[in-house]
Amino acid sequence: MFAYWRAERHTLAQGGVANLISSGGDLLVGLALAFMSNRLIKLPGLFVLIPAAIGMRGNVFGALGSRLGTGMHAGLFQVSRDRRGFLSQNVFAAAVLTVATSLFLAVAARAASAVLGQPHSISLWDFFAISILGGVIGSIVVGTATVFISVLANRRGWDLDSVSAPLVTAMGDTCTLPALWAASYLVVPPGTHGNHAVTLVVGTVAAGASLYFVVRGFFTDLPLARRIIRESMVVLFIAGLLDILAGTAIQARAETFFVKLPALLVLLPAFLEDTGAIGGILSARLSSKLHLGVIEPRAYPEPLAALDASLSFVFAASVYTLVALSAQFISVATHNSGPGVIGMLAISLFAGFVATIISSAIAYYGAVATYRFGLDPDNHGIPLLTSLMDLAGTLCLILGTVLFTEILHV
């Protein structure tokens, strides 16, 4: 194993830097989330949407990065303005999927709020305005950056499979939350005086335009884009539901932990995204190896696949230690209550390693299952992985918090 790590030192270096950048972005998002707490209280139900909206950017553009990485290995990647080219069709498909998932998440978040018994939740039109406008604004930035990273990786000979998932995750986090926060100011808080008609008009127009764009994309004459859209849409909707479940879990524990110990909000984005980013590296590497015939889709991982999985734990050790120490520093600097440095390290490392075990299993069996069914692992592996890890990472963080706050009597 150590010999393999030495042989993959460039992967560890590139992936390690990318994961550290991703973790830094997550900490900024966590800090922003802590400052958004008043807005979240004023707009009941918005907490349900946030993990899904943040996670979906990683789902859509993480899969885009994975497909582009596979295209590089297969010699298909070319920088061209031809709308029928490999790059152009992938970008078009990502744009359609962004709009489709934003539309879907608005409906799912409103339904989840009703199930949670929040009679004063913001309306469906409010969710449409926030989800679609925030999603589109954030995706323009993330999509542009994903293509830029891909072009740069192609020119400089980087392994895109090792850097795209963490970097796209970091960009998705840092761009999506501010975009949602800005879009939320179109919404008048329930029970207050204001012009609710503005949100009704904006939400209706945004939903109608999105639905039209999605239908056009579903029946496009671009064969590769059409296949990506049709293969990805269902799995992304399932992924979105998993993200909504993560949001409901957070909403249910908001007062117990996240209001009582606001410092844990700084950890939250890391467990929504870094678990998926680390697993995303493994998923992308396995996908490329399956396409190239380097590994076989077996029920039990062969040694090369297992060695690839071991890299995830190297990344996890550094990421969750850094995240815990940084979150503790931020909580002290901002005077937010927290479990202390020992408690933060214990919660972060315990929850992080449990989440990494889960993400490694999902990455391997997700890639193998989709490949055996004749589907493209790049279209299914990362979206399913990141969304399952949004839910699993959230539950691991809650489990670690319950366990160690009891032990440490926080």
Beta strands, then each sheet from edge to edge (+ up, - down):
end
